[in-house]
Amino acid sequence: MQAAMGASLITILVAAIAGWVFGSIWYGALGKRWMAASGLTEADIRGPDGKLDPSPFIISFVLEFIMAYVLAVLLLHTSDGAFTLGSALMAAFILWLGFVLTTQTINHRYSMKPWSLTVIDSGHWLGVMLIQALVMAMMGL
């Protein structure tokens, strides 16, 4: 099943799921450090009713699907469809370095957040992008 611009929707979906699962593991392991760096408490995260709001999880999955789609389109159109694992990972790293790390760092500096938050959040996005590229290289587009 092909999406617009020629990328496989199945591959994009698997890449989005893999990135989302990575995020749950990443923040599961670093959750307490992330909360401290963000200046949040467990009560802040859970809200007044004591339950987690599912909307951030849904929104993050939808946006990671869009991220995977854009990465797939860029890989297809910059490599004539003949990208390798190495070139896919390098493309993901360069996109992360040029767009994700830079914007995260700027946003965190202006909001006076600690560097530890920048490391945690940017490390997460690096992992997501590399995993999505890995899936795309393994499954093909």
SVG drawing of the C-alpha trace seen along z (x, -y; Angstrom):
<svg xmlns="http://www.w3.org/2000/svg" viewBox="-11 -33 38 39">
<polyline fill="none" stroke="black" stroke-width="0.4" points="0.0,0.0 1.6,-3.2 1.1,-6.7 1.4,-9.9 4.9,-10.5 5.5,-6.7 6.3,-5.6 4.9,-2.4 2.2,-3.1 2.9,0.3 6.6,-0.6 5.7,-4.1 3.2,-2.6 5.7,-0.1 8.4,-2.8 6.0,-5.0 5.1,-2.2 8.7,-1.3 9.6,-4.9 6.7,-5.3 7.6,-2.1 11.1,-3.3 9.8,-6.5 7.8,-4.6 10.9,-2.6 13.1,-5.7 10.8,-7.8 9.9,-4.8 13.6,-4.5 14.2,-8.2 10.8,-9.4 11.8,-10.5 14.9,-12.4 12.7,-13.9 10.1,-15.1 12.8,-16.7 14.4,-18.4 10.9,-19.6 10.0,-20.8 7.0,-18.5 5.7,-16.2 3.8,-13.0 0.7,-15.0 1.3,-17.4 1.5,-14.5 -1.6,-12.8 -3.8,-15.8 -6.5,-16.5 -8.3,-13.1 -5.1,-11.1 -5.3,-9.6 -3.0,-10.0 -4.5,-12.0 -4.2,-9.8 -4.1,-12.7 -0.3,-13.3 0.2,-9.6 -2.2,-9.8 -0.8,-13.1 2.8,-11.8 1.9,-8.7 0.1,-10.7 3.1,-13.1 5.6,-10.3 3.6,-8.8 4.0,-12.2 7.7,-12.2 8.1,-8.7 6.2,-9.8 8.4,-12.8 11.6,-10.8 10.4,-8.2 9.7,-10.8 13.1,-12.4 14.8,-9.0 13.0,-8.2 13.6,-11.5 17.2,-12.0 18.4,-8.5 16.3,-7.4 14.9,-4.6 18.3,-2.9 19.3,-4.0 21.3,-1.7 21.1,-1.2 24.1,-3.4 22.7,-6.2 19.3,-6.0 20.8,-6.2 23.1,-9.1 20.1,-11.0 18.1,-10.5 21.1,-11.7 21.7,-14.8 18.0,-15.7 18.1,-15.3 21.2,-17.3 20.0,-20.1 16.4,-20.4 15.6,-18.5 18.6,-19.1 18.8,-22.8 15.1,-23.5 15.1,-21.6 18.2,-23.4 16.8,-26.9 13.4,-26.1 15.0,-24.8 17.4,-27.7 14.6,-30.3 12.4,-28.5 15.4,-28.3 15.2,-24.5 18.2,-22.6 20.6,-21.0 19.6,-17.6 16.2,-18.1 17.7,-18.9 19.9,-15.8 16.9,-13.5 14.5,-15.0 17.0,-15.3 18.3,-11.8 14.8,-10.5 14.3,-12.1 17.6,-10.8 16.6,-7.3 13.2,-7.7 14.7,-9.0 17.4,-6.3 14.9,-3.6 12.5,-4.8 15.3,-4.9 16.4,-1.4 12.8,-0.1 12.7,-1.8 16.0,-0.4 15.1,3.1 11.5,3.2 12.1,1.0 9.9,-1.8"/>
</svg>
